[in-house]
């Protein structure tokens, strides 16, 4: 099929830096898991044993690389951090079996799912979608991608610090739905494709980031995801 002639310039391809490589990981879509740590589900007023995983999305161009400075988002006065393990999909598929799920992983990264918490609360109250609370510009802070082929297996602590003060601290083993389960479950609903990212949920301790503050997410064995707001 010939290359189509476009009536406006094509959008640029979002991508992420890869640890130890000059080549970059192209970003297609971002899927996010809600309430995947029991303590966080409870702090948000939910029973972690009562429901299967659910998902929301961010646009691929919401990605911001670690070390960036971003403006304080508009239409909010309550910007929150959410430390997360990010899974980068390298091989697509649907109806993926749990025992095969990790074969589809290209790599892992530390991430921060920025959230306009006041807009999310208003959407929940009105029983409306969360899109404007989650899928806004500069809302997915992601560190270097580390290749699974290099033997990277995320385990250990996940932490978040705001201006050096520890706000979130948990173990990845506390995830209700581990990475393989998340991939298998999500692939029942969509055809996963190379370039998709999955943000696997946040532990308890989510909280605000004020203008001028720096927020850093650290996961044992991975590069940090850092952002300065405002």
ABEGO torsion letter per residue (X at the ends): XBBBBBABBBBBBBBBBBBGBABBBBBABBBBBBGABAAAAAAAGBBAAABBBBBBBBBAAABBBBGBBBBBBBGBABBBBBBBBBBBBABBEBGBBAAAAAAABABBBBBBBBBBAAAAAAAAAAGBBAAAAAABBGABBBBBBBBAAAGBBBBEBBBBBBGGBBABBBBAAABABBAAAAAAAAAAABBBBBGBBBBAEBBBGBBBBBBGBBBBBBBBGBBBBBBBBX
